[in-house]
Amino acid sequence: MGAGSTATVNGFSFAEEHLAVIESVEGYLNGLGDRKESLLRQISDDNAYPDELSEAMVKLGLYGALIPEEFGGSGLGLFGMVLAMERFAAWGLSNTMALLTTMDTMAILRGGTEEQKRTWLPKIAEGKAKMAFAITEPDAGTNSFKIALDAKPIGEGRYLLNGTKAWITGVNRADYLLVVARTTSYRRVTEAKLPKSFGMSLFLVGTGAAGLTKNQMDTVGIEGYQQFQLFFENVEVDDTMRIGEEDLGAQVLFEALNPERIVAASFSVGLIDYFLRKSVSYATQRVVFKDSPIGSYQAVQHPLAKLRIQQEAARLLTYQAAHAFDNHAPGQVVGTYANMAKYLASEVGFEAADRAIQTHGGNGFVKDYGLIQMLAPARLSKTAPINNEMILNFIAEHELGLPRSY
């Protein structure tokens, strides 16, 4: 299916619009020719995702994939988005901002008013409103319910935001942040014995808002984007920028988490193609003993063959998750497939990175071979957007019926 694999479009049930997406994206990528390598170097070496690629994704309808045509979107659905992102990732060109935009789009679709949808969705589809997402805090990562950023009503339909966020990606490239804040503190929620999800609200905040300070963090792993610590000091937000009802934002947020994990899985599936393609190419040319290439040795062949099998399992899980989402399957069903896909794709993706480096030997650590700089992104996929241990907790509890472990 992807570049370097033996999969074909016969391996899954594709509608005509999905085949059209595949043809359009592959046509664009093929047209780039050798420029794909220079674009990848811009991402991995200069840590700058090319605007050229983002603009191409807009023109291909990918930023509007989840947006209905009545709001200016392409209506390709999550499956169309997944098929496209997999192909970009197969060349190391995955776009984290596209993933974040998918999340924010879903939040607006599920929680926004009609006016908010007509205001924001066309701009997102046209690439005129670039969106980042801010939930993580220094003391609230995996347990998002414990966020402390405060959104205090001050009358006349306004709020003041105060607090800190961290590991927020692409703030310097975004126009707006979808910020998760607390309109009722976690302490008050626990004292009143309310559900932990109560009291969370979502706000769209301009990245240039007064009182918002951005400090870049020295991180690796996000292709072409920087991460930031954000300080909110009396950042004023109008209630027309609140997405969903006050205190009930978690319901909207959860609607956006499954698409995030499914798109993340497509990144990993595509990245496996990237590593396999490089491994196979090198193994068929590199000769160490006599006249046989190292690719003729089972010690080299078998790990790569195993990865190809595991990749196809991850790919089909990812497709199943996207298909379930687009067809409005129950949330529990979508959540199960989304978590399974993200888990398997990220585990196999990191193993593929490690095996590609091992296949190349010392050359695996030479940047010109394009492997070592891709190791951190492959490893990050096991930790974000949710760590794989939490996924195993979810599957154990909700699929196997085992006692909750945390």
C-alpha positions in Angstrom: 0.0 0.0 0.0 2.6 2.5 1.0 5.9 3.1 -0.6 8.2 0.2 -0.2 5.5 -2.3 0.8 3.8 -5.1 -1.1 0.3 -4.2 0.1 -2.3 -3.3 -2.5 -5.6 -1.5 -2.5 -7.2 -5.0 -2.7 -6.4 -5.5 1.0 -9.3 -3.4 2.2 -12.7 -2.1 1.0 -12.1 1.3 -0.6 -14.7 3.7 -1.8 -14.1 5.6 -5.0 -13.2 8.8 -3.1 -10.6 6.9 -1.1 -9.0 5.6 -4.3 -9.0 9.2 -5.5 -7.2 10.3 -2.4 -4.6 7.7 -2.8 -4.1 8.6 -6.5 -3.9 12.4 -5.7 -1.5 12.1 -2.8 0.8 9.6 -4.6 0.7 11.8 -7.7 1.9 14.8 -5.7 4.6 12.9 -3.9 5.9 11.2 -7.1 5.9 14.7 -8.7 8.3 15.9 -6.0 10.9 13.4 -7.1 14.3 13.7 -5.4 13.1 16.9 -3.7 11.5 14.7 -1.1 15.0 14.2 0.3 15.7 17.9 0.6 12.3 18.5 2.2 13.0 15.8 4.7 16.4 17.3 5.6 14.6 20.6 6.2 12.4 18.8 8.7 15.0 16.7 10.4 18.1 18.9 10.2 16.6 22.4 10.3 13.6 21.4 12.5 11.3 23.4 10.2 8.3 21.8 8.5 8.1 23.2 5.0 5.1 25.5 4.3 5.1 23.9 0.8 4.0 20.6 2.2 1.3 22.1 4.5 0.0 24.1 1.6 -0.1 21.0 -0.6 -2.1 19.2 2.1 -4.6 22.0 2.1 -5.0 21.8 -1.6 -5.4 18.1 -1.4 -8.4 18.6 0.9 -6.7 17.1 3.9 -7.2 19.9 6.4 -10.9 19.8 5.5 -11.1 16.0 5.5 -13.4 15.9 8.6 -15.3 19.0 7.7 -18.6 18.6 5.8 -18.9 20.2 2.5 -21.5 22.7 3.8 -18.7 24.2 5.9 -16.2 24.3 3.1 -14.6 20.9 3.8 -13.7 18.1 1.4 -15.7 15.5 3.4 -13.1 12.9 2.8 -13.5 11.6 6.3 -11.0 10.3 8.8 -10.2 7.3 6.5 -9.2 9.6 3.7 -7.0 11.6 6.1 -5.4 8.4 7.3 -4.7 7.1 3.8 -3.0 10.4 2.9 -1.0 10.9 6.1 0.3 7.3 5.8 1.8 8.1 2.4 3.4 11.4 3.5 4.9 9.5 6.5 6.3 6.8 4.2 8.8 9.5 3.1 9.4 10.9 6.6 7.1 13.9 5.8 4.3 13.5 8.4 2.8 16.7 9.6 2.1 17.0 13.4 0.1 20.2 12.8 -2.3 18.3 10.6 -2.9 15.9 13.4 -3.5 18.7 15.9 -5.8 20.4 13.5 -7.8 17.2 13.1 -8.3 17.2 16.9 -9.4 20.8 17.1 -11.7 20.3 14.1 -13.5 17.5 15.8 -13.9 19.6 19.0 -15.6 22.4 17.0 -17.7 19.9 15.1 -18.9 18.1 18.2 -19.1 21.0 20.6 -19.3 24.2 18.6 -22.4 26.3 18.0 -23.7 26.7 14.5 -22.1 30.2 14.3 -18.8 28.8 15.6 -18.8 26.1 12.9 -19.5 28.6 10.2 -16.8 30.9 11.5 -14.0 28.5 12.0 -14.4 25.4 9.9 -14.1 27.1 6.5 -10.9 28.9 7.7 -9.4 25.6 8.9 -10.3 23.8 5.6 -8.6 26.7 3.7 -5.5 26.6 5.9 -6.2 30.2 7.1 -6.7 29.2 10.7 -3.8 27.0 11.9 -4.6 25.3 15.2 -2.5 23.9 18.0 -3.7 22.1 21.1 -2.9 22.9 24.8 -3.8 20.4 27.5 -0.6 19.1 29.1 0.8 20.9 32.2 4.0 20.3 34.2 2.0 18.5 36.9 -0.8 17.1 34.7 0.3 14.8 31.9 -1.3 11.4 31.6 -3.9 12.3 34.3 -5.5 15.3 32.4 -8.2 15.6 34.9 -5.7 17.3 37.3 -5.0 20.3 35.1 -4.9 23.5 37.0 -5.1 26.3 34.4 -7.9 28.4 35.8 -10.6 30.0 33.6 -12.4 32.5 35.9 -15.6 34.1 34.8 -15.4 37.9 35.2 -18.8 38.9 34.0 -20.2 40.2 30.7 -19.4 36.8 29.0 -15.7 37.0 29.6 -13.1 34.8 31.3 -9.5 35.3 32.7 -7.1 32.5 32.1 -4.2 31.9 34.5 -1.8 29.1 34.7 0.8 27.1 32.8 0.9 24.6 29.9 3.9 22.6 28.7 5.0 20.5 25.7 2.6 22.4 23.5 3.6 21.8 19.9 3.7 24.3 17.0 2.6 27.4 18.9 4.9 29.6 16.8 3.3 28.3 13.6 -0.3 28.3 14.8 -2.9 31.1 14.8 -5.0 29.7 17.6 -4.7 27.3 20.5 -7.5 25.1 21.7 -6.9 25.4 25.4 -8.3 23.0 28.0 -8.9 24.9 31.3 -10.8 24.4 34.5 -13.8 26.5 35.2 -14.3 24.5 38.3 -11.1 23.4 40.1 -10.1 19.8 40.6 -10.2 20.3 44.3 -13.8 21.6 44.3 -14.8 18.7 42.1 -13.3 16.1 44.4 -14.7 17.7 47.5 -18.2 17.7 46.0 -17.6 14.1 44.8 -18.5 15.1 41.2 -17.1 13.2 38.2 -13.5 14.0 37.7 -14.3 15.2 34.2 -16.6 17.9 35.4 -15.3 21.4 35.5 -13.2 21.3 32.3 -13.9 23.8 29.5 -12.4 24.4 26.1 -11.4 27.8 24.7 -10.0 29.1 21.4 -7.2 31.5 22.3 -5.1 33.5 19.8 -1.4 32.7 19.9 -0.7 36.4 20.1 -3.1 37.1 23.0 -2.1 39.7 25.6 -0.8 38.0 28.7 0.3 34.8 26.9 4.1 34.2 27.2 5.7 31.4 25.1 9.0 29.8 26.1 10.5 27.3 23.7 11.5 24.0 25.2 14.7 22.1 24.1 13.0 18.9 22.9 13.4 16.4 20.1 11.0 14.0 18.4 8.4 16.3 16.8 9.2 16.5 13.1 9.8 20.1 12.0 8.1 21.7 15.0 9.1 23.2 18.3 7.4 22.7 21.7 6.7 25.4 24.2 5.9 26.1 27.8 3.1 28.6 28.0 2.3 31.1 30.8 -1.2 32.5 30.9 -1.4 35.7 33.0 -4.9 37.2 33.0 -5.4 36.2 29.4 -8.9 37.5 28.6 -11.2 35.3 26.5 -14.8 36.0 25.4 -17.4 33.3 25.9 -18.0 33.2 22.1 -14.6 31.5 22.0 -15.7 28.7 24.4 -16.2 25.5 22.6 -19.0 23.5 24.3 -20.8 24.2 27.5 -19.0 25.5 30.6 -17.7 22.7 32.9 -18.7 20.1 30.3 -15.7 20.4 27.9 -14.4 16.9 28.7 -17.3 15.4 26.7 -16.2 17.4 23.6 -12.5 16.7 24.3 -13.0 12.9 24.4 -14.6 13.1 20.9 -11.3 14.5 19.6 -9.0 12.0 21.2 -9.8 9.0 19.1 -9.1 10.7 15.7 -5.8 11.9 17.2 -4.7 8.4 18.0 -5.9 7.0 14.7 -4.0 9.7 12.7 -0.9 9.1 14.9 -1.1 5.4 14.1 -1.1 6.2 10.4 2.1 8.2 10.9 3.7 5.1 12.4 2.4 2.8 9.7 3.9 5.0 7.0 7.2 5.5 8.9 7.6 1.7 8.9 7.6 1.9 5.1 10.3 4.5 5.3 12.5 2.2 7.4 11.8 -0.9 5.5 12.5 0.7 2.1 15.9 1.9 3.3 16.7 -1.4 5.0 15.9 -3.5 1.9 17.8 -1.1 -0.4 20.9 -1.2 1.7 20.7 -5.0 2.4 20.5 -5.8 -1.4 23.6 -3.7 -2.1 25.9 -4.2 0.9 28.4 -7.0 0.5 30.6 -8.1 3.4 31.6 -11.8 2.8 32.3 -13.2 -0.6 29.9 -12.0 -3.3 26.6 -12.3 -1.4 24.7 -9.1 -0.2 23.8 -9.1 3.4 20.2 -9.3 2.4 20.7 -12.9 1.5 21.4 -13.8 5.1 18.4 -15.0 7.2 19.6 -13.0 10.1 19.0 -9.9 8.1 15.9 -11.1 6.1 13.8 -12.6 8.9 13.6 -9.5 11.1 12.6 -7.4 8.1 10.0 -10.0 7.0 8.6 -10.1 10.5 8.2 -6.3 10.5 6.4 -6.4 7.2 3.9 -8.8 8.6 3.4 -6.7 11.8 3.1 -3.6 9.7 0.2 -5.0 7.8 -1.6 -5.9 11.0 -1.1 -2.4 12.3 -2.2 -0.9 9.0 -5.5 -2.9 9.0 -6.2 -2.0 12.6 -5.7 1.7 11.7 -8.0 1.4 8.7 -10.6 -0.4 10.8 -10.4 2.3 13.4 -10.9 5.1 10.9 -13.7 3.2 9.1 -15.5 2.7 12.4 -15.2 6.4 13.3 -16.5 7.5 9.9 -19.4 5.1 10.1 -20.4 6.4 13.6 -19.7 3.2 15.5 -20.2 3.3 19.2 -17.5 5.3 21.0 -16.3 2.2 22.9 -15.8 0.4 19.6 -13.9 3.3 18.0 -11.9 3.8 21.2 -10.8 0.2 21.3 -9.7 0.1 17.7 -8.0 3.5 18.0 -6.0 2.4 21.0 -5.1 -0.9 19.5 -4.0 0.7 16.3 -1.9 3.4 18.0 -0.3 0.8 20.3 0.7 -1.7 17.6 1.8 0.8 15.0 4.0 2.7 17.4 5.6 -0.5 18.8 6.3 -1.9 15.3 7.4 1.6 14.1 10.1 1.8 16.8 11.3 -1.7 16.2 11.5 -0.9 12.5 13.7 2.1 13.3 16.0 0.0 15.4 16.2 -2.8 12.9 17.0 -0.3 10.0 19.9 1.1 12.1 21.1 -2.4 12.8 20.9 -3.4 9.2 23.1 -0.5 8.2 25.6 -1.2 10.9 27.9 1.8 11.5 26.3 3.6 8.6 23.0 3.7 10.6 24.6 6.4 12.7 25.6 8.5 9.7 23.1 11.2 9.2 23.4 11.0 5.4 21.6 7.7 5.5 18.5 9.3 7.1 18.0 6.9 10.0 19.5 8.1 13.2 17.6 11.4 13.1 14.3 9.5 12.7 14.9 7.4 15.8 13.5 10.0 18.2 10.2 10.5 16.3 9.8 6.7 16.1 10.4 6.4 19.8 8.1 9.4 20.7 5.2 7.6 19.1 5.2 5.1 22.0 4.8 7.9 24.5 2.6 10.4 22.7 -0.2 11.3 22.3 -0.8 8.7 25.0 1.7 6.3 26.4 1.4 2.7 25.5 1.1 1.5 29.1 -2.1 3.5 29.5 -3.4 1.8 26.3 -2.7 -1.6 27.8 -4.6 -0.5 31.0 -7.5 0.5 28.8 -7.6 -2.8 26.9 -7.2 -4.8 30.0 -10.1 -3.1 31.7 -12.5 -2.4 28.9 -11.8 -5.4 26.6 -10.8 -8.1 29.0 -12.9 -7.0 32.0 -10.0 -7.0 34.3 -10.0 -4.8 37.5 -9.0 -1.2 37.0 -5.2 -1.0 37.7 -4.8 2.7 38.5 
